[in-house]
C-alpha cells in the first residue's frame, strides 16, 4: 500500500465525538498516523505479520492503519468506553478482522500478564500536560515492558533530553526517526487559538 493511499483511508476513520480533557483526547491526524505507520512498516518491517499493541488507542486510527498494513493482530488498549465504541465501529466499517481491543487503564496494566507479549508497540501517549504530569513516561514504561522488539511513540521535542536519560536508565536504545509539527486543533473551551503547532519527536525504542 502506498503512503498516499494509506493516508486517504485513514482520513475516513471516525474520531472523538465528545473528547475528554482529563484523558487528553486529541486524535492523531491521518497525515501523521500514515507517516508513522509507513516508516514502521517499510523501514523496520515491524508491522506485517507482527503482533502489535496500540496503547491509548482512542478511536483506533493507528490500529486501523496497522491492520491495513497486514499486522498479524493489532490490539488497542484504552480506558475510555466511548472511544472504544467508535474504534469498534471503525474496525467494522473497514471490515478488519485482525483487530481487537481491551478496555483498561494502561498505567495500571498487570506487567507480567503482557510482558514481552507483543512484537511491536505503537502509541501517541498523553503528553502529560495539565492534569497528567508524567503520564507519557508511564505509558512508555508499560510499552517497553510489553514489547519484545520495538516501541514507536510520539513525544514533545522539549522533553527529548529527559526521555533520553530515562531510556539510558532503562537500558533501551532510542532513535529519533523524525521531528514533526503536530497541529493541535482547538478542541476544548480553554483553547484560545484555532490550532497550535507543537514540535513532536517520532521515536523508536528498541528493546533488543
C-alpha positions in Angstrom: 0.0 0.0 0.0 1.3 3.4 -1.0 1.7 6.2 1.6 -1.0 8.4 -0.1 -3.4 5.5 -0.3 -2.9 4.8 3.4 -3.4 8.4 4.4 -6.5 8.6 2.3 -8.0 5.6 4.0 -7.2 6.9 7.5 -9.0 10.2 6.7 -12.2 8.1 6.8 -11.6 7.0 10.3 -14.2 8.5 12.7 -12.7 10.4 15.7 -13.9 11.5 19.2 -17.4 12.9 19.3 -17.0 14.4 22.7 -13.3 14.4 23.7 -12.5 14.2 27.4 -10.0 16.8 28.6 -8.8 14.7 31.6 -7.8 11.9 29.2 -6.0 14.4 26.9 -8.0 13.1 24.0 -6.6 14.6 20.8 -6.9 12.5 17.6 -3.7 11.6 15.8 -4.0 13.2 12.4 -4.2 10.9 9.3 -1.2 12.7 7.9 1.0 11.9 11.0 -0.5 8.4 11.6 0.1 7.4 7.9 3.8 8.5 8.1 4.4 6.8 11.4 3.0 3.5 10.2 4.6 3.7 6.7 8.0 4.2 8.3 7.5 1.4 10.9 6.3 -0.9 8.1 8.8 -0.1 5.3 12.0 0.9 7.2 11.8 -1.6 10.0 9.4 -4.4 8.9 7.7 -4.2 12.3 4.0 -4.4 11.3 3.3 -7.1 8.7 2.5 -10.4 10.4 3.5 -9.0 13.7 1.6 -8.9 17.0 1.1 -5.2 17.5 -0.2 -3.2 20.6 -1.6 0.3 20.4 -1.6 2.0 23.8 -4.1 4.7 24.5 -5.6 3.8 21.1 -8.6 6.2 21.3 -10.7 5.8 18.2 -8.2 3.5 16.6 -6.5 5.4 13.8 -3.1 3.7 14.4 -4.6 0.3 14.9 -6.7 0.6 11.8 -3.7 1.6 9.8 -1.6 -1.2 11.2 -4.3 -3.7 10.4 -4.4 -2.4 6.8 -0.7 -3.0 6.6 -1.3 -6.6 7.4 -0.4 -6.8 11.1 -0.9 -10.4 12.3 -3.1 -8.9 15.0 -3.4 -5.3 16.4 -4.8 -4.9 19.9 -5.8 -1.5 21.1 -5.8 -0.6 24.8 -7.8 2.4 26.1 -9.5 3.3 29.3 -12.4 5.1 27.6 -15.5 3.1 26.7 -16.9 5.8 24.3 -13.6 5.9 22.3 -13.6 2.1 22.1 -17.1 2.1 20.8 -16.0 4.5 17.9 -13.0 2.3 17.4 -15.2 -0.8 17.1 -17.3 1.0 14.5 -14.2 1.9 12.6 -13.0 -1.7 12.5 -16.4 -2.9 11.3 -16.6 -0.2 8.6 -13.2 -1.2 7.2 -14.1 -4.9 7.6 -10.9 -5.6 9.5 -10.7 -8.9 11.3 -7.1 -8.6 12.6 -8.1 -6.1 15.2 -9.0 -6.5 18.9 -9.4 -4.1 21.8 -9.1 -4.1 25.6 -10.7 -1.6 27.9 -8.2 -0.9 30.7 -6.1 1.8 32.4 -2.8 1.5 30.5 -0.9 2.8 33.6 -2.3 0.0 35.8 -1.8 -2.9 33.4 -0.5 -6.0 35.2 3.1 -6.0 34.0 3.6 -9.8 34.0 0.4 -10.5 32.1 1.5 -8.8 28.9 5.3 -9.0 29.5 7.1 -9.4 26.1 3.8 -10.5 24.5 3.9 -8.1 21.6 6.4 -7.7 18.8 5.7 -4.0 18.3 4.0 -1.3 20.4 2.8 1.8 18.7 1.4 4.8 20.6 0.6 8.5 20.7 0.5 8.8 24.5 -0.9 11.7 26.5 1.9 14.3 26.6 1.4 14.7 30.3 0.3 18.3 30.3 -2.3 20.0 32.5 -3.5 17.2 34.9 -1.4 14.3 33.7 2.2 15.1 34.5 4.5 12.2 33.8 1.8 10.2 32.0 3.9 9.9 28.9 6.6 8.1 30.9 4.1 5.8 32.5 2.9 4.8 29.0 6.5 4.4 27.8 7.5 2.2 30.7 4.4 0.0 30.1 5.1 -0.2 26.4 8.7 -1.3 26.9 7.5 -4.0 29.2 5.0 -5.3 26.7 7.3 -5.2 23.6 9.7 -7.9 22.7 11.2 -5.9 19.9 10.4 -2.2 19.5 8.2 0.7 20.7 7.3 3.6 18.4 6.0 6.7 20.1 5.3 10.4 19.8 6.8 12.8 22.4 7.1 16.5 22.7 10.5 17.6 21.4 11.0 19.7 24.5 11.1 16.5 26.6 13.7 14.7 24.5 16.6 15.2 26.9 14.5 13.8 29.8 13.4 10.8 27.7 17.0 10.1 26.6 18.0 9.9 30.3 15.2 7.6 31.1 16.0 5.4 28.1 19.6 5.2 29.2 18.5 4.3 32.8 16.2 1.6 31.4 19.0 0.4 29.1 17.0 0.7 25.9 18.2 2.1 22.6 16.4 5.3 21.5 16.4 6.7 18.0 14.6 9.9 16.9 13.2 9.0 13.5 11.6 12.3 12.6 10.7 15.7 14.0 7.1 16.5 13.3 4.8 19.5 13.6 1.8 18.3 15.5 -1.1 20.5 14.6 -3.3 20.6 17.7 -6.8 21.8 16.7 -8.9 23.8 19.2 -10.7 21.0 21.0 -11.6 22.3 24.4 -13.2 25.5 25.7 -10.0 26.9 27.2 -8.2 26.8 23.8 -8.0 30.4 22.6 -6.4 29.7 19.2 -7.9 27.8 16.3 -4.9 25.5 16.3 -1.4 25.3 17.8 1.7 23.8 16.3 3.7 21.6 18.7 7.1 20.2 17.9 7.0 16.4 18.3 9.6 13.7 18.1 8.7 10.4 16.4 10.9 7.9 18.4 11.8 4.3 18.1 12.9 2.5 21.2 14.4 -1.0 20.7 14.4 -3.5 23.5 16.7 -6.0 21.9 
